[in-house]
Amino acid sequence: MNLKKLKSLFTDNGCSKIYIKKLSPNDNSKNQVYFGGSFEILNILPISEIKNEEAGDWNKERFKASINFSWIGEDGNLYPAPNSQLILYPKYPEVRFSGFLAKCEKPPSELMTQRLADRLLFFAVAKNGTILGFVTSPNSELAQEFGKIKSISEHGVFKIIELPQLANNREKLIEELLRIHQLGWIKSKRLDGKGNLLPCEAPNCGGYTLEAELGITPNGYSEPDFLGWEIKQFGVANFAKINSAIITLMTPEPTGGIYKTEGAETFIRKYGYADKTGRENRMNFGGIHKTGARHPLTSLEMKLIGFDVESGKIRSTNGRIALVDVQDNETASWSFSSLLLHWNRKHNQACYVPSLSEVENARQYKYGNKIILGTGTDFQLFLGQMANGNIYYDPGIKMENVSTKPKIKKRSQFRIKSQYLANLYKTNEIVDITT
C-alpha cells in the first residue's frame, strides 16, 4: 500500500478527508486507541447510537457510541469490524476507539495488538456513512511518504489530508445563498421526500422554502443539510437586526419522564392549561422554561441533572435535562446520550440565514445578505448555555377536542437568541455574502 493507492481507495468510496493519527505504544486493542480530550470527534464520525453505562465508581462511568467501521485490507477490499465503538469518558473528558478487531474477517491484528510507537492510523468517512480505516507500520512505504508531506492541517490529535474532489463547500454555500438572496421575494414552498415541489401555507414555511431552493429534501436522520452544513433559517423584522432573533436549535421529543411513560395526553392534562385566547375544548403546554426557574403557568422547573456548571463537564452518564414538578417528579426529560448523538454531528458546521416574510397577497419569503456561520461545537457548550439561561425550552404543544376525541400536536423546542450563538462555537462569524 502506498499513499497514492490509499487516497484512491478513499476517493472511490466517496470520502472527502483522511484523518491520520500517529499511534503511541498505548494505542492498541488492549488499552483502546486515544481519539482526543473532548467529544469533538463526534463532529466527524457518524454515530448510530449512544448508550450510557453507569457504574458505582464515577471513574468508570462512560458512554458507548456504535459506529459502522471497516478495515481496508492490503488487497484493497473492505472488511467490516462489527464490534467497533467509541468509548466516551465524561470525567476527563476523552474518547477512545475500541472493539475494532473482534469478529473482523481480516483485522490488522499484528499491528493493533502490539505496543509499537509511530504506527499510522488512517481513516475517513465514506459517502454511505461507513468509517474506513487503514493502519501501517512506521517503516512502511506509506509511512515514509506521509512523513515527507510538509504542510498539513490538523484537527485535535489528527492530521488531515483533503482529497482532490473536496470542493470549497463554504464558498459553494455562500454562492448559493447569494443567488437565493438576489431572487428577492420567493413564493412559499417545500419539497417532499421524493423531491417534488409542493405549496407550503403554514407559518413556519421560511425554513422549508429555503431548503427547497437549496434542493434539500426532508430526512429522518441527524446529518447536516447541505454540503456538510446544517442550515437554519430564522425570521427577523428587518435585516439590520439579526442579533436579536429567536432561533430554534433543535426539536427532540422527550426520552423519559411522565410524558414518555404515560403519554403526551396525560402530561398535558396534568401540567397544561386552558387555551389563553378562549378557544374552547383546547389545552396548551407552552412558555419559556429556563434552568432554575419555576414556570408560573405549568409550575415546572427545568433542571440539568448530572452536569457540573463550574467545570462545564458532564458528571453522570445518566445525565439529563429534566422538567420537574413541585413534588420533584420528572415530568419530561431528555437524556444527554440522546442529545449528544444529535448535537455534535449535525451542528458542527451550522449556517443561520435571516428571512423576512409577507402574507398579504400570498405567503412569501426573502432571505438576507448577512448570514451567521458557526463551526466547531461540543455538546458541553450547549449544556453550559442552558445552565445560564441563554438556551431555554419553549414548547408549542397543544391538545384539541379535549372532552371528546383528543388530537395532540407535539413540538418540543430548545431555543436561543441569535446574540448568544457565538458561545456555542469555536468560530462564529457574520458574513455579508454580497461582498
Secondary structure, 3 states (H helix, E strand, C coil): CCHHHHHHHHHHCCCCEEEEEEECCCCECCCEEECCCCCHHHHCCCCCEEEEECCCCHHHCEEEEECCEEEECCCCCEEECCCCEEEEECCCCEEEEECCCCCCCCCCHHHHCCCCCCEEEEEEECCCCCEEEEEECCCCHHHHHHHCCCCCEEECCEEEEECCCCCCHHHHHHHHHHHHHHCCCEECEEECCCCCEEECCCCCHHHHHHHHHHCCCCCCCCCCCECCEEEEEEECCCCCCHHHCEEEEECCCCCECHHHHCCHHHHHHHHCEECCCCCCCEEEEECCECECCECCCCCCEEEEECEECCCCEECCCCCEEEEECCCCCEEEEEEHHHHHHHHHHHHCEEEEEEEEEECCCCCEEEECCEEEEEECCCHHHHHHHHHCCCEEECCEEEEECCCCCCEEECCCCEEEEHHHHHHHCCEEEEEECCC
